[in-house]
Amino acid sequence: MTRGLLAAVVLSVALVAPISAANASPPVGDGHGLTVVATNVIDARQTEYTVSTGALKHPVHIRVVMPTGYDPSSATRYPVLYLYHGTSGRPSDWITSGDALATTANKNLILVLPEAGYDGDGGGFFNNEWNGGARGGSQWETFEYDQVVPWIDQNFPTLADRGHRAIAGLSQGGYGAMHGAALHPDEFTSVGSFSGAPEIYRDPVVRAGADAVIEAITVALNHLKLFTILGDPVTNGTHWQGHDPGTLVENFRGMNINLWTATGLPGDLDSPEDQYGGIYSNVIEGATHISTLAFHSHLQQAGIPSHFVNYVFGTHNFPYWARDFREYIPILMNRFAHPSTPTKISYASTAKAYAQWNWGVAVHRSAAERLTTVKAASSTGFSFVGSDAATVVTPPLYVPGTTKQVRVTASGHPRTYVITVEPTGRLTVQIPGTSQVTIH
């Protein structure tokens, strides 16, 4: 090759490379509480955004991985997987250690890797800080679920519906995925936990271990006071219930649930250091194993199916999570190809007012938090479990202006009401507490 030709080739590469890298994502703007303060185009698939938000104390990062060969001029839209890192992790972990680029190569999938802590600290456990009831502080729940998800849909070519949106993570991020899916089951069709802690309160043994881990991370890594994140599980148990996927297990009906766990015994993917000196990875895997077993048991008790992989050998290390992720992606893509929606809706919450699946519930009580559950809700009725009176507003399921007979049975005493369907096609039903409601 002549020097002239070599110079031309070098010049052409220098000119083309930035254009190729710039095609990693479409133009991105502010919105939904997020302000983009920096953009780092990493390669032809990856761009990392630094965003600021009033929900957090400092700017954080969101890495977005586009499909192989993505063309910004194309009208093609893609499903999305939100994938979380673990304690003291960063969005880049899944790329550098989890083989995420190779695993998602040639998949029609947008991968979103949001930060879940400040610059590699312990992480906020995907919760808005309790702070002794004063709240305030870092609001990770608001950021991860209420801001990042709609911001991604606003700025990227997503299929912005439940059937094409999933959430998954490792370790603390596995809890974050289950937590987000439990709070927002009408937004995610699939959830995956890789050595995660999908239960933190319902089982008393798990509760003690979860509290010990969360408080150790809170104090030692985040440099905050004890009980900052969720409060004391003894005196503030209701708040823990409201953020425990094990307590909120009804919310997972109709979702594609995937759990990977191992006992913590060294396996064939461990390095010699992990096998003989990695006590931390053995113990933490054992702890998440107990949490996953408890959560899976509660799924089984509720009759909710899941894909459950329980390895005897395996520690709390990336080679195992990379393997789990490779196993999850085909399951996920199949789910995206065949999405489904439950015909009857169940949802549990400790909030005074909540809305899911276009059902609205307002609980009439003075207490800020108390667990209530709407079960098997459909156009023909629902069950409500809770000690307080409530107002339930149905989705627009009926012909406006017509009347419906609504039978409310509480404490064994049925009462029938004739209620006119609202112009919106909804019914508003008043219930005295735990009740069975039939509509016809």
Secondary structure as GFF3:
##gff-version 3
##sequence-region A 1 440
A	DSSP	alpha_helix	3	22	.	.	.	ID=ss1
A	DSSP	beta_strand	35	41	.	.	.	ID=ss2
A	DSSP	beta_strand	46	52	.	.	.	ID=ss3
A	DSSP	beta_strand	60	65	.	.	.	ID=ss4
A	DSSP	beta_strand	80	84	.	.	.	ID=ss5
A	DSSP	alpha_helix	93	96	.	.	.	ID=ss6
A	DSSP	alpha_helix	100	104	.	.	.	ID=ss7
A	DSSP	beta_strand	110	114	.	.	.	ID=ss8
A	DSSP	three_ten_helix	131	133	.	.	.	ID=ss9
A	DSSP	alpha_helix	140	141	.	.	.	ID=ss10
A	DSSP	pi_helix	142	147	.	.	.	ID=ss11
A	DSSP	alpha_helix	148	155	.	.	.	ID=ss12
A	DSSP	three_ten_helix	162	164	.	.	.	ID=ss13
A	DSSP	beta_strand	165	170	.	.	.	ID=ss14
A	DSSP	alpha_helix	172	183	.	.	.	ID=ss15
A	DSSP	beta_strand	190	194	.	.	.	ID=ss16
A	DSSP	alpha_helix	204	216	.	.	.	ID=ss17
A	DSSP	pi_helix	217	221	.	.	.	ID=ss18
A	DSSP	alpha_helix	237	241	.	.	.	ID=ss19
A	DSSP	three_ten_helix	249	252	.	.	.	ID=ss20
A	DSSP	beta_strand	256	265	.	.	.	ID=ss21
A	DSSP	alpha_helix	272	277	.	.	.	ID=ss22
A	DSSP	alpha_helix	279	302	.	.	.	ID=ss23
A	DSSP	beta_strand	307	313	.	.	.	ID=ss24
A	DSSP	alpha_helix	318	337	.	.	.	ID=ss25
A	DSSP	beta_strand	345	349	.	.	.	ID=ss26
A	DSSP	beta_strand	353	356	.	.	.	ID=ss27
A	DSSP	beta_strand	359	363	.	.	.	ID=ss28
A	DSSP	beta_strand	372	378	.	.	.	ID=ss29
A	DSSP	beta_strand	381	385	.	.	.	ID=ss30
A	DSSP	beta_strand	390	393	.	.	.	ID=ss31
A	DSSP	beta_strand	403	410	.	.	.	ID=ss32
A	DSSP	beta_strand	413	420	.	.	.	ID=ss33
A	DSSP	beta_strand	428	431	.	.	.	ID=ss34
A	DSSP	beta_strand	435	439	.	.	.	ID=ss35
###
